[in-house]
Structures are given as structure tokens and as C-alpha cells.
């Protein structure tokens, strides 16, 4: 798989393994309050869904929007994943500016 292009966007700094409260986000843009999680097979398991729901509620209470992608999506549809992330960032920017 080819590496995704690095796109410099003003106001966007995405970091890996970001502590937020008692959780560690896979990726986060703190300025835009966006968290990106990449999950394996546990995503579809009932206990995983329940745990993710609690985590998502915690993050939402702190103003974060959470995007979740499966490992399969990242491996096989990376361009779509990146488009979704940039659309979310654009939406968060419009909320901030509006």
C-alpha cells in the first residue's frame, strides 16, 4: 500500500496517541476537537461497542467529534477514509468560524 500524501492545512495538526482524560485517542486534532479511531475486529463485538459508546460519550461531553474506521477500511479504502477526515475537519472549521 502506498503512503498517503501529507497535506499541510492551516489550523490542522493531527497527532498520534493523544491522551484525553482517561483515554488515549489513536489520532486527534485538538484545535478542531476531532478524534479518529482505527479499530480492529473488536469494533463489531458487543462489549467493544459498549466500551466505545462510553468513550464516545466522554469525548463528546468535552466537545470532541469521534470518527471510527476499521482496519479494513484503512487498508483497502484509504482515500475514502482521508476524504471523510478532511470533510469532518472542514465541518469543524466552519463551526468554529461560523
Biopython code that builds the backbone (N, CA, C, O; Angstrom):
import numpy as np
from Bio.PDB.StructureBuilder import StructureBuilder

atoms = [
    (1, "UNK", "N", (0.848, -1.170, 0.000)),
    (1, "UNK", "CA", (0.000, 0.000, 0.000)),
    (1, "UNK", "C", (0.896, 1.236, 0.000)),
    (1, "UNK", "O", (1.863, 1.311, 0.758)),
    (2, "UNK", "N", (0.576, 2.179, -0.833)),
    (2, "UNK", "CA", (1.353, 3.421, -0.904)),
    (2, "UNK", "C", (1.008, 4.311, 0.275)),
    (2, "UNK", "O", (-0.116, 4.289, 0.778)),
    (3, "UNK", "N", (1.971, 5.085, 0.707)),
    (3, "UNK", "CA", (1.737, 6.014, 1.818)),
    (3, "UNK", "C", (0.798, 7.115, 1.364)),
    (3, "UNK", "O", (0.832, 7.540, 0.209)),
    (4, "UNK", "N", (-0.035, 7.567, 2.275)),
    (4, "UNK", "CA", (-0.956, 8.666, 1.980)),
    (4, "UNK", "C", (-0.166, 9.954, 1.867)),
    (4, "UNK", "O", (0.811, 10.152, 2.589)),
    (5, "UNK", "N", (-0.578, 10.823, 0.972)),
    (5, "UNK", "CA", (0.128, 12.093, 0.850)),
    (5, "UNK", "C", (-0.052, 12.927, 2.111)),
    (5, "UNK", "O", (-1.101, 12.887, 2.754)),
    (6, "UNK", "N", (0.966, 13.665, 2.448)),
    (6, "UNK", "CA", (0.898, 14.567, 3.589)),
    (6, "UNK", "C", (0.401, 15.908, 3.073)),
    (6, "UNK", "O", (1.013, 16.496, 2.182)),
    (7, "UNK", "N", (-0.686, 16.385, 3.616)),
    (7, "UNK", "CA", (-1.282, 17.631, 3.157)),
    (7, "UNK", "C", (-1.214, 18.640, 4.292)),
    (7, "UNK", "O", (-1.785, 18.420, 5.360)),
    (8, "UNK", "N", (-0.525, 19.734, 4.063)),
    (8, "UNK", "CA", (-0.438, 20.797, 5.073)),
    (8, "UNK", "C", (-1.699, 21.647, 4.979)),
    (8, "UNK", "O", (-2.018, 22.190, 3.921)),
    (9, "UNK", "N", (-2.401, 21.754, 6.078)),
    (9, "UNK", "CA", (-3.622, 22.540, 6.134)),
    (9, "UNK", "C", (-3.537, 23.454, 7.341)),
    (9, "UNK", "O", (-3.342, 22.981, 8.461)),
    (10, "UNK", "N", (-3.681, 24.752, 7.132)),
    (10, "UNK", "CA", (-3.595, 25.685, 8.267)),
    (10, "UNK", "C", (-4.591, 25.324, 9.370)),
    (10, "UNK", "O", (-5.750, 25.015, 9.094)),
    (11, "UNK", "N", (-4.134, 25.366, 10.600)),
    (11, "UNK", "CA", (-5.009, 25.084, 11.741)),
    (11, "UNK", "C", (-5.226, 23.621, 12.015)),
    (11, "UNK", "O", (-5.973, 23.267, 12.927)),
    (12, "UNK", "N", (-4.585, 22.755, 11.242)),
    (12, "UNK", "CA", (-4.782, 21.317, 11.405)),
    (12, "UNK", "C", (-3.440, 20.675, 11.757)),
    (12, "UNK", "O", (-2.489, 20.700, 10.976)),
    (13, "UNK", "N", (-3.399, 20.114, 12.929)),
    (13, "UNK", "CA", (-2.231, 19.358, 13.364)),
    (13, "UNK", "C", (-2.769, 18.069, 13.971)),
    (13, "UNK", "O", (-3.315, 18.079, 15.074)),
    (14, "UNK", "N", (-2.619, 16.975, 13.261)),
    (14, "UNK", "CA", (-3.129, 15.690, 13.732)),
    (14, "UNK", "C", (-1.987, 14.948, 14.394)),
    (14, "UNK", "O", (-0.927, 14.740, 13.803)),
    (15, "UNK", "N", (-2.230, 14.551, 15.645)),
    (15, "UNK", "CA", (-1.218, 13.838, 16.420)),
    (15, "UNK", "C", (-1.676, 12.415, 16.702)),
    (15, "UNK", "O", (-2.872, 12.124, 16.729)),
    (16, "UNK", "N", (-0.701, 11.533, 16.912)),
    (16, "UNK", "CA", (-0.971, 10.130, 17.265)),
    (16, "UNK", "C", (-0.935, 9.953, 18.769)),
    (16, "UNK", "O", (-0.214, 10.653, 19.480)),
    (17, "UNK", "N", (-1.736, 8.993, 19.244)),
    (17, "UNK", "CA", (-1.716, 8.571, 20.644)),
    (17, "UNK", "C", (-1.820, 9.773, 21.588)),
    (17, "UNK", "O", (-0.890, 10.088, 22.329)),
    (18, "UNK", "N", (-2.965, 10.422, 21.536)),
    (18, "UNK", "CA", (-3.191, 11.657, 22.285)),
    (18, "UNK", "C", (-4.002, 11.363, 23.552)),
    (18, "UNK", "O", (-5.140, 10.903, 23.455)),
    (19, "UNK", "N", (-3.439, 11.619, 24.730)),
    (19, "UNK", "CA", (-4.210, 11.438, 25.956)),
    (19, "UNK", "C", (-5.309, 12.501, 26.059)),
    (19, "UNK", "O", (-5.055, 13.697, 25.916)),
    (20, "UNK", "N", (-6.525, 12.034, 26.307)),
    (20, "UNK", "CA", (-7.664, 12.924, 26.545)),
    (20, "UNK", "C", (-8.390, 12.346, 27.750)),
    (20, "UNK", "O", (-9.080, 11.333, 27.645)),
    (21, "UNK", "N", (-8.229, 12.993, 28.883)),
    (21, "UNK", "CA", (-8.804, 12.441, 30.111)),
    (21, "UNK", "C", (-8.193, 11.081, 30.391)),
    (21, "UNK", "O", (-6.973, 10.916, 30.373)),
    (22, "UNK", "N", (-9.060, 10.107, 30.652)),
    (22, "UNK", "CA", (-8.568, 8.760, 30.980)),
    (22, "UNK", "C", (-8.373, 7.874, 29.737)),
    (22, "UNK", "O", (-8.052, 6.691, 29.856)),
    (23, "UNK", "N", (-8.568, 8.454, 28.559)),
    (23, "UNK", "CA", (-8.427, 7.708, 27.318)),
    (23, "UNK", "C", (-7.233, 8.198, 26.508)),
    (23, "UNK", "O", (-6.706, 9.287, 26.735)),
    (24, "UNK", "N", (-6.820, 7.361, 25.556)),
    (24, "UNK", "CA", (-5.782, 7.748, 24.604)),
    (24, "UNK", "C", (-6.381, 7.569, 23.213)),
    (24, "UNK", "O", (-6.698, 6.453, 22.800)),
    (25, "UNK", "N", (-6.532, 8.685, 22.497)),
    (25, "UNK", "CA", (-7.086, 8.641, 21.145)),
    (25, "UNK", "C", (-6.023, 8.154, 20.169)),
    (25, "UNK", "O", (-4.847, 8.492, 20.313)),
    (26, "UNK", "N", (-6.423, 7.368, 19.182)),
    (26, "UNK", "CA", (-5.475, 6.929, 18.154)),
    (26, "UNK", "C", (-4.881, 8.143, 17.455)),
    (26, "UNK", "O", (-3.664, 8.250, 17.303)),
    (27, "UNK", "N", (-5.750, 9.055, 17.030)),
    (27, "UNK", "CA", (-5.336, 10.298, 16.371)),
    (27, "UNK", "C", (-6.272, 11.407, 16.821)),
    (27, "UNK", "O", (-7.450, 11.159, 17.075)),
    (28, "UNK", "N", (-5.760, 12.629, 16.923)),
    (28, "UNK", "CA", (-6.617, 13.748, 17.305)),
    (28, "UNK", "C", (-6.088, 15.050, 16.748)),
    (28, "UNK", "O", (-4.880, 15.270, 16.656)),
    (29, "UNK", "N", (-7.016, 15.902, 16.383)),
    (29, "UNK", "CA", (-6.724, 17.295, 16.067)),
    (29, "UNK", "C", (-7.383, 18.088, 17.193)),
    (29, "UNK", "O", (-8.597, 18.293, 17.192)),
    (30, "UNK", "N", (-6.577, 18.527, 18.147)),
    (30, "UNK", "CA", (-7.122, 19.183, 19.338)),
    (30, "UNK", "C", (-7.788, 20.513, 19.005)),
    (30, "UNK", "O", (-8.830, 20.844, 19.572)),
    (31, "UNK", "N", (-7.206, 21.268, 18.103)),
    (31, "UNK", "CA", (-7.775, 22.576, 17.765)),
    (31, "UNK", "C", (-9.175, 22.437, 17.166)),
    (31, "UNK", "O", (-10.060, 23.240, 17.461)),
    (32, "UNK", "N", (-9.374, 21.432, 16.338)),
    (32, "UNK", "CA", (-10.683, 21.210, 15.701)),
    (32, "UNK", "C", (-11.564, 20.243, 16.491)),
    (32, "UNK", "O", (-12.689, 19.950, 16.086)),
    (33, "UNK", "N", (-11.046, 19.747, 17.624)),
    (33, "UNK", "CA", (-11.810, 18.848, 18.506)),
    (33, "UNK", "C", (-12.316, 17.620, 17.747)),
    (33, "UNK", "O", (-13.488, 17.254, 17.835)),
    (34, "UNK", "N", (-11.403, 16.994, 16.999)),
    (34, "UNK", "CA", (-11.742, 15.805, 16.220)),
    (34, "UNK", "C", (-10.837, 14.655, 16.635)),
    (34, "UNK", "O", (-9.618, 14.805, 16.708)),
    (35, "UNK", "N", (-11.447, 13.506, 16.906)),
    (35, "UNK", "CA", (-10.730, 12.281, 17.258)),
    (35, "UNK", "C", (-10.982, 11.257, 16.162)),
    (35, "UNK", "O", (-12.114, 11.096, 15.705)),
    (36, "UNK", "N", (-9.931, 10.567, 15.740)),
    (36, "UNK", "CA", (-10.044, 9.494, 14.753)),
    (36, "UNK", "C", (-9.565, 8.204, 15.414)),
    (36, "UNK", "O", (-8.442, 8.123, 15.910)),
    (37, "UNK", "N", (-10.431, 7.210, 15.409)),
    (37, "UNK", "CA", (-10.111, 5.904, 15.978)),
    (37, "UNK", "C", (-10.072, 4.872, 14.869)),
    (37, "UNK", "O", (-10.947, 4.850, 14.003)),
    (38, "UNK", "N", (-9.065, 4.022, 14.891)),
    (38, "UNK", "CA", (-8.942, 2.916, 13.945)),
    (38, "UNK", "C", (-9.034, 1.634, 14.760)),
    (38, "UNK", "O", (-8.212, 1.374, 15.639)),
    (39, "UNK", "N", (-10.053, 0.839, 14.449)),
    (39, "UNK", "CA", (-10.355, -0.333, 15.261)),
    (39, "UNK", "C", (-10.239, -1.618, 14.465)),
    (39, "UNK", "O", (-10.479, -1.649, 13.258)),
    (40, "UNK", "N", (-9.868, -2.666, 15.159)),
    (40, "UNK", "CA", (-9.806, -3.999, 14.573)),
    (40, "UNK", "C", (-11.165, -4.676, 14.672)),
    (40, "UNK", "O", (-12.199, -4.009, 14.671)),
    (41, "UNK", "N", (-11.159, -5.986, 14.755)),
    (41, "UNK", "CA", (-12.391, -6.776, 14.785)),
    (41, "UNK", "C", (-13.247, -6.508, 16.018)),
    (41, "UNK", "O", (-14.449, -6.772, 16.000)),
    (42, "UNK", "N", (-12.647, -5.987, 17.091)),
    (42, "UNK", "CA", (-13.400, -5.754, 18.311)),
    (42, "UNK", "C", (-14.503, -4.708, 18.106)),
    (42, "UNK", "O", (-15.411, -4.588, 18.928)),
    (43, "UNK", "N", (-14.418, -3.955, 17.007)),
    (43, "UNK", "CA", (-15.403, -2.920, 16.712)),
    (43, "UNK", "C", (-16.817, -3.482, 16.690)),
    (43, "UNK", "O", (-17.750, -2.832, 17.160)),
    (44, "UNK", "N", (-16.982, -4.679, 16.150)),
    (44, "UNK", "CA", (-18.314, -5.254, 15.991)),
    (44, "UNK", "C", (-18.760, -6.105, 17.178)),
    (44, "UNK", "O", (-19.906, -6.553, 17.200)),
    (45, "UNK", "N", (-17.908, -6.340, 18.149)),
    (45, "UNK", "CA", (-18.253, -7.168, 19.298)),
    (45, "UNK", "C", (-19.101, -6.356, 20.278)),
    (45, "UNK", "O", (-18.846, -5.166, 20.466)),
    (46, "UNK", "N", (-20.104, -6.976, 20.905)),
    (46, "UNK", "CA", (-20.986, -6.225, 21.815)),
    (46, "UNK", "C", (-20.232, -5.495, 22.930)),
    (46, "UNK", "O", (-20.547, -4.345, 23.236)),
    (47, "UNK", "N", (-19.245, -6.149, 23.533)),
    (47, "UNK", "CA", (-18.511, -5.480, 24.616)),
    (47, "UNK", "C", (-17.682, -4.314, 24.069)),
    (47, "UNK", "O", (-17.513, -3.301, 24.747)),
    (48, "UNK", "N", (-17.171, -4.454, 22.854)),
    (48, "UNK", "CA", (-16.426, -3.366, 22.212)),
    (48, "UNK", "C", (-17.324, -2.188, 21.894)),
    (48, "UNK", "O", (-16.940, -1.034, 22.086)),
    (49, "UNK", "N", (-18.531, -2.481, 21.403)),
    (49, "UNK", "CA", (-19.488, -1.418, 21.100)),
    (49, "UNK", "C", (-19.887, -0.666, 22.364)),
    (49, "UNK", "O", (-19.991, 0.560, 22.351)),
    (50, "UNK", "N", (-20.110, -1.391, 23.449)),
    (50, "UNK", "CA", (-20.483, -0.749, 24.712)),
    (50, "UNK", "C", (-19.349, 0.131, 25.227)),
    (50, "UNK", "O", (-19.581, 1.258, 25.662)),
    (51, "UNK", "N", (-18.137, -0.381, 25.178)),
    (51, "UNK", "CA", (-16.974, 0.376, 25.633)),
    (51, "UNK", "C", (-16.769, 1.632, 24.769)),
    (51, "UNK", "O", (-16.473, 2.712, 25.281)),
    (52, "UNK", "N", (-16.934, 1.467, 23.447)),
    (52, "UNK", "CA", (-16.791, 2.607, 22.544)),
    (52, "UNK", "C", (-17.868, 3.661, 22.812)),
    (52, "UNK", "O", (-17.602, 4.860, 22.728)),
    (53, "UNK", "N", (-19.077, 3.213, 23.133)),
    (53, "UNK", "CA", (-20.158, 4.156, 23.430)),
    (53, "UNK", "C", (-19.850, 5.011, 24.648)),
    (53, "UNK", "O", (-20.111, 6.214, 24.651)),
    (54, "UNK", "N", (-19.295, 4.391, 25.681)),
    (54, "UNK", "CA", (-18.927, 5.124, 26.899)),
    (54, "UNK", "C", (-17.805, 6.112, 26.591)),
    (54, "UNK", "O", (-17.839, 7.263, 27.028)),
    (55, "UNK", "N", (-16.825, 5.654, 25.844)),
    (55, "UNK", "CA", (-15.692, 6.506, 25.464)),
    (55, "UNK", "C", (-16.155, 7.676, 24.597)),
    (55, "UNK", "O", (-15.749, 8.817, 24.816)),
    (56, "UNK", "N", (-17.020, 7.382, 23.600)),
    (56, "UNK", "CA", (-17.524, 8.434, 22.716)),
    (56, "UNK", "C", (-18.321, 9.475, 23.502)),
    (56, "UNK", "O", (-18.215, 10.670, 23.224)),
    (57, "UNK", "N", (-19.111, 9.039, 24.472)),
    (57, "UNK", "CA", (-19.878, 9.974, 25.299)),
    (57, "UNK", "C", (-18.943, 10.866, 26.111)),
    (57, "UNK", "O", (-19.169, 12.071, 26.221)),
    (58, "UNK", "N", (-17.902, 10.280, 26.673)),
    (58, "UNK", "CA", (-16.908, 11.040, 27.430)),
    (58, "UNK", "C", (-16.285, 12.114, 26.547)),
    (58, "UNK", "O", (-16.166, 13.269, 26.958)),
    (59, "UNK", "N", (-15.887, 11.734, 25.331)),
    (59, "UNK", "CA", (-15.259, 12.681, 24.416)),
    (59, "UNK", "C", (-16.248, 13.742, 23.939)),
    (59, "UNK", "O", (-15.889, 14.915, 23.836)),
    (60, "UNK", "N", (-17.479, 13.350, 23.651)),
    (60, "UNK", "CA", (-18.498, 14.303, 23.205)),
    (60, "UNK", "C", (-18.790, 15.340, 24.284)),
    (60, "UNK", "O", (-19.006, 16.513, 23.978)),
    (61, "UNK", "N", (-18.798, 14.915, 25.540)),
    (61, "UNK", "CA", (-19.017, 15.858, 26.647)),
    (61, "UNK", "C", (-17.921, 16.918, 26.691)),
    (61, "UNK", "O", (-18.123, 18.004, 27.234)),
    (62, "UNK", "N", (-16.780, 16.605, 26.130)),
    (62, "UNK", "CA", (-15.646, 17.539, 26.107)),
    (62, "UNK", "C", (-15.513, 18.244, 24.753)),
    (62, "UNK", "O", (-14.502, 18.888, 24.473)),
    (63, "UNK", "N", (-16.556, 18.110, 23.917)),
    (63, "UNK", "CA", (-16.607, 18.834, 22.656)),
    (63, "UNK", "C", (-15.947, 18.158, 21.472)),
    (63, "UNK", "O", (-15.755, 18.790, 20.434)),
    (64, "UNK", "N", (-15.590, 16.872, 21.605)),
    (64, "UNK", "CA", (-14.931, 16.163, 20.517)),
    (64, "UNK", "C", (-15.943, 15.416, 19.652)),
    (64, "UNK", "O", (-16.911, 14.845, 20.155)),
    (65, "UNK", "N", (-15.702, 15.431, 18.352)),
    (65, "UNK", "CA", (-16.411, 14.565, 17.414)),
    (65, "UNK", "C", (-15.500, 13.363, 17.192)),
    (65, "UNK", "O", (-14.289, 13.522, 17.040)),
    (66, "UNK", "N", (-16.070, 12.171, 17.172)),
    (66, "UNK", "CA", (-15.277, 10.949, 17.008)),
    (66, "UNK", "C", (-15.626, 10.286, 15.682)),
    (66, "UNK", "O", (-16.796, 10.033, 15.393)),
    (67, "UNK", "N", (-14.609, 10.009, 14.885)),
    (67, "UNK", "CA", (-14.752, 9.219, 13.667)),
    (67, "UNK", "C", (-14.115, 7.868, 13.918)),
    (67, "UNK", "O", (-13.021, 7.788, 14.476)),
    (68, "UNK", "N", (-14.793, 6.805, 13.510)),
    (68, "UNK", "CA", (-14.259, 5.460, 13.679)),
    (68, "UNK", "C", (-14.145, 4.778, 12.320)),
    (68, "UNK", "O", (-15.061, 4.825, 11.499)),
    (69, "UNK", "N", (-13.005, 4.150, 12.111)),
    (69, "UNK", "CA", (-12.765, 3.392, 10.891)),
    (69, "UNK", "C", (-12.230, 2.023, 11.274)),
    (69, "UNK", "O", (-11.544, 1.868, 12.285)),
    (70, "UNK", "N", (-12.549, 1.045, 10.464)),
    (70, "UNK", "CA", (-11.990, -0.295, 10.696)),
    (70, "UNK", "C", (-10.604, -0.375, 10.062)),
    (70, "UNK", "O", (-10.269, 0.398, 9.164)),
    (71, "UNK", "N", (-9.819, -1.312, 10.541)),
    (71, "UNK", "CA", (-8.515, -1.564, 9.918)),
    (71, "UNK", "C", (-8.700, -1.886, 8.438)),
    (71, "UNK", "O", (-7.892, -1.483, 7.601)),
    (72, "UNK", "N", (-9.765, -2.612, 8.124)),
    (72, "UNK", "CA", (-10.051, -2.980, 6.733)),
    (72, "UNK", "C", (-10.257, -1.730, 5.880)),
    (72, "UNK", "O", (-9.726, -1.642, 4.773)),
    (73, "UNK", "N", (-11.026, -0.763, 6.386)),
    (73, "UNK", "CA", (-11.241, 0.480, 5.634)),
    (73, "UNK", "C", (-9.928, 1.204, 5.368)),
    (73, "UNK", "O", (-9.690, 1.682, 4.259)),
    (74, "UNK", "N", (-9.078, 1.284, 6.386)),
    (74, "UNK", "CA", (-7.800, 1.973, 6.240)),
    (74, "UNK", "C", (-6.915, 1.237, 5.229)),
    (74, "UNK", "O", (-6.234, 1.873, 4.424)),
    (75, "UNK", "N", (-6.923, -0.082, 5.267)),
    (75, "UNK", "CA", (-6.083, -0.865, 4.363)),
    (75, "UNK", "C", (-6.595, -0.875, 2.923)),
    (75, "UNK", "O", (-5.801, -0.915, 1.983)),
    (76, "UNK", "N", (-7.932, -0.839, 2.745)),
    (76, "UNK", "CA", (-8.495, -1.046, 1.411)),
    (76, "UNK", "C", (-9.221, 0.163, 0.818)),
    (76, "UNK", "O", (-9.555, 0.160, -0.367)),
    (77, "UNK", "N", (-9.465, 1.187, 1.622)),
    (77, "UNK", "CA", (-10.178, 2.365, 1.116)),
    (77, "UNK", "C", (-9.605, 3.631, 1.751)),
    (77, "UNK", "O", (-10.344, 4.494, 2.223)),
    (78, "UNK", "N", (-8.287, 3.722, 1.754)),
    (78, "UNK", "CA", (-7.613, 4.823, 2.439)),
    (78, "UNK", "C", (-8.036, 6.190, 1.907)),
    (78, "UNK", "O", (-8.223, 7.124, 2.687)),
    (79, "UNK", "N", (-8.187, 6.317, 0.604)),
    (79, "UNK", "CA", (-8.583, 7.611, 0.032)),
    (79, "UNK", "C", (-9.935, 8.049, 0.585)),
    (79, "UNK", "O", (-10.128, 9.227, 0.886)),
    (80, "UNK", "N", (-10.855, 7.131, 0.719)),
    (80, "UNK", "CA", (-12.170, 7.444, 1.281)),
    (80, "UNK", "C", (-12.071, 7.843, 2.751)),
    (80, "UNK", "O", (-12.749, 8.768, 3.197)),
    (81, "UNK", "N", (-11.229, 7.143, 3.493)),
    (81, "UNK", "CA", (-11.002, 7.474, 4.905)),
    (81, "UNK", "C", (-10.459, 8.897, 5.026)),
    (81, "UNK", "O", (-10.938, 9.685, 5.840)),
    (82, "UNK", "N", (-9.460, 9.216, 4.212)),
    (82, "UNK", "CA", (-8.856, 10.550, 4.248)),
    (82, "UNK", "C", (-9.881, 11.614, 3.864)),
    (82, "UNK", "O", (-9.952, 12.667, 4.498)),
    (83, "UNK", "N", (-10.672, 11.345, 2.830)),
    (83, "UNK", "CA", (-11.724, 12.296, 2.429)),
    (83, "UNK", "C", (-12.701, 12.550, 3.574)),
    (83, "UNK", "O", (-13.094, 13.691, 3.818)),
    (84, "UNK", "N", (-13.089, 11.496, 4.269)),
    (84, "UNK", "CA", (-14.027, 11.619, 5.384)),
    (84, "UNK", "C", (-13.426, 12.464, 6.503)),
    (84, "UNK", "O", (-14.109, 13.306, 7.087)),
    (85, "UNK", "N", (-12.160, 12.238, 6.798)),
    (85, "UNK", "CA", (-11.485, 13.014, 7.848)),
    (85, "UNK", "C", (-11.422, 14.486, 7.456)),
    (85, "UNK", "O", (-11.721, 15.358, 8.272)),
    (86, "UNK", "N", (-11.034, 14.770, 6.210)),
    (86, "UNK", "CA", (-10.944, 16.171, 5.783)),
    (86, "UNK", "C", (-12.312, 16.844, 5.746)),
    (86, "UNK", "O", (-12.416, 18.032, 6.053)),
    (87, "UNK", "N", (-13.360, 16.114, 5.379)),
    (87, "UNK", "CA", (-14.708, 16.685, 5.417)),
    (87, "UNK", "C", (-15.108, 17.026, 6.855)),
    (87, "UNK", "O", (-15.709, 18.070, 7.107)),
    (88, "UNK", "N", (-14.778, 16.153, 7.778)),
    (88, "UNK", "CA", (-15.080, 16.420, 9.186)),
    (88, "UNK", "C", (-14.295, 17.622, 9.690)),
    (88, "UNK", "O", (-14.835, 18.466, 10.405)),
    (89, "UNK", "N", (-13.023, 17.701, 9.316)),
    (89, "UNK", "CA", (-12.215, 18.859, 9.717)),
    (89, "UNK", "C", (-12.788, 20.147, 9.139)),
    (89, "UNK", "O", (-12.837, 21.167, 9.826)),
    (90, "UNK", "N", (-13.219, 20.106, 7.887)),
    (90, "UNK", "CA", (-13.822, 21.281, 7.264)),
    (90, "UNK", "C", (-15.095, 21.679, 8.023)),
    (90, "UNK", "O", (-15.333, 22.861, 8.273)),
    (91, "UNK", "N", (-15.891, 20.699, 8.376)),
    (91, "UNK", "CA", (-17.111, 20.983, 9.133)),
    (91, "UNK", "C", (-16.815, 21.585, 10.496)),
    (91, "UNK", "O", (-17.505, 22.504, 10.936)),
    (92, "UNK", "N", (-15.795, 21.071, 11.162)),
    (92, "UNK", "CA", (-15.407, 21.612, 12.471)),
    (92, "UNK", "C", (-14.881, 23.034, 12.314)),
    (92, "UNK", "O", (-15.130, 23.879, 13.174)),
    (93, "UNK", "N", (-14.160, 23.313, 11.236)),
    (93, "UNK", "CA", (-13.640, 24.652, 10.970)),
    (93, "UNK", "C", (-14.790, 25.616, 10.725)),
    (93, "UNK", "O", (-14.780, 26.741, 11.225)),
    (94, "UNK", "N", (-15.794, 25.173, 9.946)),
    (94, "UNK", "CA", (-16.944, 26.036, 9.667)),
    (94, "UNK", "C", (-17.726, 26.335, 10.938)),
    (94, "UNK", "O", (-18.229, 27.446, 11.109)),
    (95, "UNK", "N", (-17.833, 25.353, 11.831)),
    (95, "UNK", "CA", (-18.496, 25.585, 13.123)),
    (95, "UNK", "C", (-17.741, 26.638, 13.928)),
    (95, "UNK", "O", (-18.343, 27.522, 14.538)),
    (96, "UNK", "N", (-16.417, 26.528, 13.920)),
    (96, "UNK", "CA", (-15.573, 27.455, 14.674)),
    (96, "UNK", "C", (-15.651, 28.873, 14.101)),
    (96, "UNK", "O", (-15.684, 29.852, 14.847)),
    (97, "UNK", "N", (-15.680, 28.972, 12.773)),
    (97, "UNK", "CA", (-15.695, 30.264, 12.105)),
    (97, "UNK", "C", (-17.079, 30.897, 12.081)),
    (97, "UNK", "O", (-17.220, 32.120, 12.075)),
    (98, "UNK", "N", (-18.116, 30.023, 12.068)),
    (98, "UNK", "CA", (-19.485, 30.495, 11.869)),
    (98, "UNK", "C", (-20.068, 31.088, 13.080)),
    (98, "UNK", "O", (-21.218, 31.528, 13.059)),
]
sb = StructureBuilder()
sb.init_structure("model")
sb.init_model(0)
sb.init_chain("A")
sb.init_seg("    ")
for serial, (resi, resn, name, xyz) in enumerate(atoms, 1):
    if name == "N":
        sb.init_residue(resn, " ", resi, " ")
    sb.init_atom(name, np.array(xyz, "f"), 0.0, 1.0, " ", f" {name:<3s}", serial, name[0])
structure = sb.get_structure()
